[in-house]
Amino acid sequence: MDAHTSGDAMDHAPAWAIQTTQLSKRYGDRFALDGLDLRIQRGQIHAMVGANGAGKSTLFRILLGFLSPSGGQARILGRDSQRLTPADRAGIGFVNEEHTLPGWMRVSEITAMQRRQYPQWSQPIFDEVIGHYRLRPAQRVAQLSRGERAGFNLALSLAQRPELLILDEPTLGLDVVAKRAFLESLLHTEAMQDRTVIYCSHQMEEIERIADNLVLLEDGKLRHMSAPEGFCERVTYWVADIPFKGPALETIPGLMEARRLDGLHHYLVLDQGEGFSDFLHAAGARSINAMPVSLDRAVNAFLSMRHAAPPAH
């Protein structure tokens, strides 16, 4: 994660689907991206997570060549993102939360247009993905539900057989049934073999199900990258029976959250092994219990650490 590469070396790094070096985007006195160094390997599903304003949308716009950086460099599939050719773009699929398609066009018309645009178009892949939905070729996009538009967008993107598929909050606003259909059609299609997917979502249950790699962005910087289960192993939930007030918050190593409920002290801590029990015993704990935490709680606590002091009550 922390490896840096020179510009020349980047030209000879085919393993990377996405590479950024000191990538910055500034709006006035605010940095949407602040010296971002990121390396995303090919051939996996990478979940990109961050609070609103973390820089995800800005990063995607720069990678797709829609926005120029203020500094640094971004490469996508080995190409400078500011110099993408139509052939380069054909290797990149993109589905965002809006699922915007011309409402007056029919499903069959948009499909035919996409088939003409992408020489590598695969009708069997399109048919396989769209089979998860009940779309009729004669339907106009305006007649489709949000879930059907999401599935249609996914089918169009996968049928172009992209090397890299970027999904930016694709299930936002979908009901439970539509969300399940989207994930099933994403996971259980042969089109996903050997594809690189960037999956941006706030839904941790989706990420736990599909992601090989977890990428945490905060304030335009890379804060963490590992397998989701590896990140959960860094976070531990402790409940201790400590008389009186307990230790001062500023003395607790790796503290992410602190609560006192029903006379017991509850601590969520980062990168503290079994030695944390020694700290609690030294603080006067009469009984201690340690428990694992969910990915959702671990990520939310991690991303909240720098924004507010842990509350004492």
C-alpha positions as CSV (number, residue, x, y, z in Angstrom):
1,M,0.0,0.0,0.0
2,D,2.8,2.4,0.8
3,A,5.0,1.6,-2.1
4,H,5.8,4.5,-4.4
5,T,6.7,4.2,-8.0
6,S,8.5,6.6,-10.4
7,G,6.8,7.7,-13.6
8,D,9.1,5.6,-15.7
9,A,8.5,2.5,-13.6
10,M,4.7,3.1,-13.8
11,D,4.9,2.6,-17.6
12,H,6.1,-0.9,-17.0
13,A,3.6,-2.0,-14.3
14,P,0.9,-4.0,-16.1
15,A,-0.3,-5.5,-12.8
16,W,-2.0,-2.2,-11.9
17,A,-5.5,-1.4,-13.0
18,I,-5.3,2.0,-11.3
19,Q,-2.2,4.0,-10.3
20,T,-2.1,7.4,-8.8
21,T,1.0,9.2,-7.6
22,Q,0.7,12.3,-5.4
23,L,-2.7,13.0,-7.1
24,S,-4.3,16.2,-6.0
25,K,-7.4,18.2,-6.8
26,R,-7.9,21.6,-5.2
27,Y,-11.0,23.7,-5.1
28,G,-10.0,27.1,-3.6
29,D,-8.4,26.3,-0.3
30,R,-9.9,22.8,0.0
31,F,-8.3,19.6,-1.3
32,A,-10.8,17.0,-2.7
33,L,-7.7,14.8,-3.3
34,D,-4.6,15.4,-1.3
35,G,-1.4,13.7,-2.6
36,L,-3.2,10.4,-3.1
37,D,-0.9,7.4,-3.8
38,L,-3.0,4.4,-4.8
39,R,-2.3,1.1,-6.5
40,I,-5.2,-1.2,-7.4
41,Q,-4.2,-4.6,-8.7
42,R,-6.0,-6.2,-11.7
43,G,-8.4,-9.1,-11.4
44,Q,-10.2,-8.5,-8.1
45,I,-13.2,-6.8,-6.7
46,H,-12.0,-3.7,-4.8
47,A,-14.5,-2.0,-2.5
48,M,-13.8,1.7,-2.1
49,V,-15.3,3.3,1.0
50,G,-15.3,6.7,2.5
51,A,-17.6,9.3,4.0
52,N,-19.1,11.9,1.7
53,G,-16.4,14.3,0.7
54,A,-13.7,11.7,0.9
55,G,-12.7,12.2,-2.7
56,K,-14.2,9.1,-4.4
57,S,-16.3,10.9,-7.0
58,T,-13.4,13.3,-7.8
59,L,-11.0,10.4,-8.2
60,F,-13.4,8.6,-10.6
61,R,-13.9,11.8,-12.7
62,I,-10.1,12.2,-13.0
63,L,-9.6,8.5,-13.8
64,L,-12.2,8.7,-16.6
65,G,-10.6,11.8,-18.0
66,F,-13.6,14.1,-17.2
67,L,-11.6,16.3,-14.8
68,S,-8.0,17.5,-14.8
69,P,-6.0,17.1,-11.6
70,S,-4.3,20.0,-9.8
71,G,-1.1,18.0,-9.4
72,G,0.3,14.5,-9.6
73,Q,-0.6,11.7,-12.0
74,A,-3.4,9.2,-12.6
75,R,-3.2,6.2,-14.8
76,I,-6.0,3.7,-15.6
77,L,-5.2,0.4,-17.3
78,G,-1.7,1.7,-17.9
79,R,-2.8,4.8,-19.7
80,D,-2.6,8.5,-18.6
81,S,-6.1,9.3,-17.6
82,Q,-5.9,12.7,-19.4
83,R,-5.1,11.0,-22.7
84,L,-7.6,8.3,-23.1
85,T,-8.5,7.2,-26.6
86,P,-11.9,5.8,-27.7
87,A,-10.3,2.4,-27.7
88,D,-9.1,3.0,-24.1
89,R,-12.5,4.0,-23.0
90,A,-14.0,0.9,-24.5
91,G,-12.1,-1.1,-22.0
92,I,-13.7,0.8,-19.1
93,G,-17.3,0.2,-17.9
94,F,-18.9,2.7,-15.6
95,V,-22.2,2.5,-13.7
96,N,-23.2,5.2,-11.3
97,E,-26.0,5.7,-8.8
98,E,-28.1,7.8,-11.2
99,H,-28.5,5.0,-13.9
100,T,-29.1,7.8,-16.4
101,L,-30.3,6.7,-19.8
102,P,-32.5,8.5,-22.3
103,G,-36.0,8.0,-21.0
104,W,-37.6,8.3,-24.5
105,M,-35.5,5.4,-26.0
106,R,-36.5,1.8,-26.0
107,V,-34.5,-1.0,-24.4
108,S,-33.9,-2.5,-27.9
109,E,-32.7,0.9,-29.3
110,I,-30.2,1.5,-26.6
111,T,-28.9,-2.1,-26.8
112,A,-28.4,-1.7,-30.6
113,M,-26.6,1.6,-30.2
114,Q,-24.2,0.1,-27.6
115,R,-23.7,-3.0,-29.8
116,R,-22.6,-0.7,-32.7
117,Q,-20.3,1.4,-30.4
118,Y,-18.3,-1.5,-28.9
119,P,-16.7,-4.0,-31.4
120,Q,-16.1,-6.4,-28.6
121,W,-19.7,-6.5,-27.6
122,S,-20.9,-9.9,-26.3
123,Q,-24.6,-10.6,-26.8
124,P,-24.5,-13.8,-24.7
125,I,-23.1,-11.8,-21.8
126,F,-25.9,-9.2,-22.2
127,D,-28.5,-11.9,-22.4
128,E,-27.2,-13.7,-19.3
129,V,-27.2,-10.5,-17.2
130,I,-30.5,-9.1,-18.4
131,G,-32.0,-12.5,-17.7
132,H,-32.1,-11.6,-14.0
133,Y,-34.7,-8.9,-14.9
134,R,-38.0,-8.8,-16.7
135,L,-37.3,-6.2,-19.3
136,R,-39.1,-6.2,-22.6
137,P,-37.2,-4.9,-25.7
138,A,-40.1,-2.5,-26.6
139,Q,-40.1,-0.9,-23.2
140,R,-39.0,2.7,-22.9
141,V,-36.4,3.6,-20.3
142,A,-38.9,5.9,-18.6
143,Q,-41.2,2.9,-17.9
144,L,-38.5,1.0,-16.1
145,S,-38.2,0.9,-12.3
146,R,-35.0,2.1,-10.7
147,G,-33.9,-1.5,-10.1
148,E,-34.6,-2.4,-13.7
149,R,-32.5,0.6,-14.9
150,A,-29.7,-0.5,-12.7
151,G,-29.8,-4.0,-14.1
152,F,-30.0,-2.7,-17.7
153,N,-27.0,-0.5,-17.1
154,L,-25.0,-3.4,-15.6
155,A,-25.9,-5.6,-18.6
156,L,-24.8,-2.9,-21.0
157,S,-21.5,-2.3,-19.2
158,L,-20.6,-6.0,-18.9
159,A,-21.6,-6.8,-22.5
160,Q,-18.9,-4.3,-23.7
161,R,-16.4,-6.7,-22.0
162,P,-14.5,-4.1,-20.1
163,E,-11.1,-4.8,-18.5
164,L,-12.2,-2.5,-15.7
165,L,-15.7,-2.0,-14.3
166,I,-16.3,1.0,-12.0
167,L,-19.5,0.8,-10.0
168,D,-20.2,4.0,-8.1
169,E,-23.0,3.4,-5.5
170,P,-24.9,1.2,-8.0
171,T,-27.5,-0.1,-5.5
172,L,-28.3,3.3,-3.8
173,G,-32.0,3.7,-3.6
174,L,-32.9,0.2,-4.6
175,D,-35.3,-2.0,-2.6
176,V,-34.2,-5.3,-1.1
177,V,-35.4,-7.4,-4.1
178,A,-33.7,-5.1,-6.7
179,K,-30.5,-5.0,-4.7
180,R,-30.3,-8.8,-4.5
181,A,-31.0,-9.1,-8.2
182,F,-28.2,-6.6,-9.0
183,L,-25.6,-8.4,-6.8
184,E,-26.7,-11.8,-8.1
185,S,-26.3,-10.7,-11.7
186,L,-22.9,-9.2,-10.9
187,L,-21.5,-12.2,-9.1
188,H,-22.9,-15.1,-11.1
189,T,-22.0,-14.3,-14.6
190,E,-19.1,-15.6,-16.6
191,A,-18.4,-12.0,-17.7
192,M,-16.9,-11.3,-14.3
193,Q,-14.0,-13.8,-14.8
194,D,-10.7,-12.0,-14.8
195,R,-12.4,-8.6,-14.6
196,T,-11.2,-5.8,-12.3
197,V,-14.1,-4.2,-10.4
198,I,-14.1,-1.0,-8.3
199,Y,-17.2,-1.1,-6.2
200,C,-18.0,2.1,-4.3
201,S,-20.7,1.6,-1.6
202,H,-21.7,2.5,1.9
203,Q,-23.4,-0.8,2.3
204,M,-21.1,-3.0,4.3
205,E,-23.1,-6.1,3.9
206,E,-22.6,-5.9,0.2
207,I,-18.9,-5.3,0.6
208,E,-18.5,-8.3,3.0
209,R,-20.2,-10.4,0.4
210,I,-18.4,-9.5,-2.8
211,A,-15.1,-7.7,-2.1
212,D,-11.6,-9.2,-2.2
213,N,-10.0,-5.9,-1.1
214,L,-11.1,-2.9,1.0
215,V,-9.9,0.6,0.2
216,L,-10.6,3.3,2.8
217,L,-10.3,7.0,1.6
218,E,-10.6,9.9,4.0
219,D,-10.0,13.6,3.3
220,G,-8.6,12.8,-0.2
221,K,-6.0,10.4,1.2
222,L,-5.6,6.6,1.3
223,R,-6.0,5.5,5.0
224,H,-6.1,1.8,4.7
225,M,-6.1,-1.1,2.2
226,S,-6.4,-4.8,2.9
227,A,-8.9,-7.7,2.7
228,P,-12.1,-6.8,4.6
229,E,-11.5,-9.6,7.1
230,G,-8.0,-8.4,7.7
231,F,-9.3,-5.0,8.6
232,C,-11.8,-6.4,11.0
233,E,-9.0,-8.3,12.8
234,R,-7.5,-4.9,13.6
235,V,-10.5,-3.8,15.6
236,T,-11.6,-5.3,18.9
237,Y,-14.6,-4.6,21.2
238,W,-13.9,-4.8,24.9
239,V,-16.4,-4.7,27.8
240,A,-14.8,-4.2,31.3
241,D,-16.2,-3.8,34.8
242,I,-14.1,-1.0,36.1
243,P,-15.1,0.7,39.4
244,F,-15.7,4.5,39.3
245,K,-14.7,6.5,36.2
246,G,-12.2,4.2,34.6
247,P,-9.0,5.4,32.8
248,A,-8.8,8.8,31.2
249,L,-9.7,8.6,27.5
250,E,-6.5,10.1,26.4
251,T,-4.5,7.3,28.1
252,I,-6.4,4.5,26.3
253,P,-4.2,3.0,23.5
254,G,-5.9,2.8,20.0
255,L,-9.2,4.2,21.3
256,M,-11.9,4.5,18.6
257,E,-15.0,4.7,20.8
258,A,-15.8,4.7,24.5
259,R,-19.2,4.2,26.2
260,R,-20.4,3.5,29.7
261,L,-23.6,1.5,29.8
262,D,-25.2,-0.1,32.8
263,G,-22.1,0.5,34.9
264,L,-19.8,-1.3,32.4
265,H,-17.1,0.4,30.2
266,H,-17.3,-0.4,26.5
267,Y,-14.2,0.3,24.4
268,L,-13.6,-0.1,20.6
269,V,-9.9,-0.1,19.9
270,L,-7.6,-0.3,16.9
271,D,-4.5,-2.5,16.6
272,Q,-4.5,-3.7,20.2
273,G,-3.9,-7.3,20.9
274,E,-4.4,-9.4,24.0
275,G,-2.1,-6.9,25.8
276,F,-5.1,-4.5,26.0
277,S,-6.5,-6.7,28.7
278,D,-3.3,-6.0,30.8
279,F,-4.1,-2.3,30.4
280,L,-7.6,-2.8,31.6
281,H,-6.5,-4.9,34.6
282,A,-4.0,-2.2,35.5
283,A,-6.9,0.3,35.3
284,G,-8.7,-1.7,37.9
285,A,-11.0,-3.9,35.8
286,R,-12.6,-6.7,37.8
287,S,-13.9,-8.6,34.7
288,I,-13.1,-8.3,31.0
289,N,-14.7,-9.6,27.8
290,A,-13.3,-9.2,24.2
291,M,-15.5,-9.6,21.1
292,P,-15.0,-9.2,17.4
293,V,-16.9,-6.5,15.5
294,S,-18.7,-6.3,12.2
295,L,-17.1,-4.6,9.2
296,D,-19.8,-1.9,9.3
297,R,-18.9,-0.9,12.9
298,A,-15.2,-1.2,12.3
299,V,-15.2,1.0,9.2
300,N,-17.5,3.6,10.7
301,A,-15.5,3.9,13.8
302,F,-12.2,4.1,11.9
303,L,-13.5,6.9,9.6
304,S,-14.9,8.8,12.6
305,M,-11.6,8.8,14.7
306,R,-10.2,12.0,13.3
307,H,-13.5,14.0,13.4
308,A,-14.4,14.0,17.0
309,A,-13.1,12.9,20.4
310,P,-14.7,9.7,21.7
311,P,-17.6,10.6,23.9
312,A,-17.2,9.6,27.5
313,H,-20.9,8.7,28.1
